[in-house]
Amino acid sequence: MSKKILMVDDDPGAHLIIVPVLSKAGYSVISAKNGEQALHLALNERPDLIILDVIMPGIKGRDLCKKMKAYDVLKDIAVIFLTAKDSEDDIKAEMDAGAATHLTKPVNPTDLLQAINGIIGPHTGHSQGLGK
């Protein structure tokens, strides 16, 4: 069974670039365009990892991360922030919110896959890392 990743970004272009990369690498990808939709999907789908933008309408990425970490069923799901915000203060705020790591847009697909594999393990073989 492939590992499931929830991609959360209000920019359709980000989904057009990232989702095919993840799918081709063997991950099952579900997408959300805002924080409310992401929280609903995370609670229902229980992804192995969440890729989260910071600046979104409604619930901002950092607030969403904190909110998800407050749920027992979601607190152990790793979060990668993928955002154009890359100052030291931004990255610290993301880590304080509960992120596993930070990647800056535009992201190199190889770097993204390496970060994911480092957190939840490769998509093939035995289940490793966080999640199911």
C-alpha positions in Angstrom: 0.0 0.0 0.0 1.5 3.4 -1.0 2.1 6.0 1.6 -0.4 8.9 1.5 0.6 12.6 1.4 -1.8 15.5 1.9 -0.7 18.5 -0.2 -2.1 21.8 1.1 -1.7 25.0 -1.0 -4.1 27.6 -2.3 -1.9 28.0 -5.5 -3.2 25.6 -8.2 0.2 25.9 -9.9 1.9 24.3 -6.8 -0.4 21.3 -7.1 0.3 21.0 -10.9 4.0 20.8 -10.2 4.2 18.8 -6.9 1.4 16.3 -7.3 2.8 14.6 -10.4 6.2 14.4 -8.8 4.8 12.6 -5.8 2.5 10.4 -7.8 5.4 9.3 -10.1 7.5 8.5 -7.0 4.7 6.1 -5.9 2.9 8.1 -3.3 -0.8 8.5 -3.0 -1.7 12.2 -3.0 -4.7 14.0 -1.7 -5.0 17.8 -2.2 -6.5 20.6 -0.3 -6.8 24.3 -1.3 -7.3 25.8 2.2 -6.8 25.0 5.9 -10.4 24.0 6.6 -10.4 21.5 3.7 -7.0 20.2 4.8 -8.1 19.6 8.4 -11.2 17.8 7.3 -9.1 15.6 4.9 -6.4 15.0 7.5 -9.0 13.8 10.0 -10.8 11.5 7.5 -7.8 10.3 5.4 -5.0 10.1 8.0 -2.1 10.8 5.7 1.4 9.7 6.4 2.8 13.2 5.8 1.4 16.7 5.1 3.0 19.3 2.8 1.8 22.7 3.9 2.0 26.2 2.6 2.2 29.1 5.1 0.2 31.8 3.3 -3.3 30.7 2.6 -6.8 32.2 2.9 -8.7 31.4 6.1 -6.5 29.3 8.5 -2.8 30.1 7.8 -0.4 27.2 7.5 1.3 27.7 10.9 -2.0 27.9 12.7 -3.3 24.9 10.9 -0.2 22.9 11.9 -0.7 23.8 15.5 -4.4 22.9 15.3 -3.7 19.5 13.7 -1.0 18.8 16.3 -3.7 19.3 19.0 -5.6 16.2 17.7 -4.4 12.9 19.1 -5.0 11.2 15.8 -3.0 13.8 13.9 -0.2 14.8 16.3 2.3 12.3 15.0 1.8 13.1 11.3 4.9 14.8 10.0 4.5 18.2 8.4 6.8 19.7 5.7 6.3 23.4 5.2 6.8 24.3 1.5 6.7 28.1 1.2 8.3 31.1 -0.3 8.8 32.5 3.2 12.4 31.6 4.1 13.7 34.0 6.7 15.2 32.6 9.9 12.2 33.9 11.9 9.8 32.2 9.4 11.6 28.9 9.6 11.7 29.1 13.5 8.0 29.9 13.6 7.3 26.8 11.4 9.4 24.5 13.6 7.7 26.0 16.7 4.3 25.2 15.1 5.4 21.5 14.9 7.0 21.1 11.4 9.4 18.3 10.7 11.3 20.5 8.1 11.1 23.5 5.8 11.6 23.7 2.1 11.6 26.9 0.1 9.6 27.4 -3.1 10.4 26.8 -5.9 11.5 23.4 -4.7 13.7 21.0 -6.5 11.7 17.8 -6.9 14.8 15.7 -5.8 15.1 17.8 -2.6 11.4 17.3 -1.9 11.6 13.6 -2.4 14.7 13.3 -0.3 13.0 15.2 2.5 9.9 13.0 2.3 11.9 9.8 2.2 14.0 11.0 5.2 10.9 11.5 7.3 8.5 8.7 6.3 10.8 6.3 4.5 10.5 5.3 0.8 7.2 4.4 -0.7 8.2 0.8 -1.4 9.0 -2.1 0.9 8.0 -2.4 4.6 6.2 0.4 6.3 8.6 2.7 8.0 8.5 6.0 9.9 5.3 7.8 10.9 1.8 7.0 9.9 0.1 3.7 9.4 
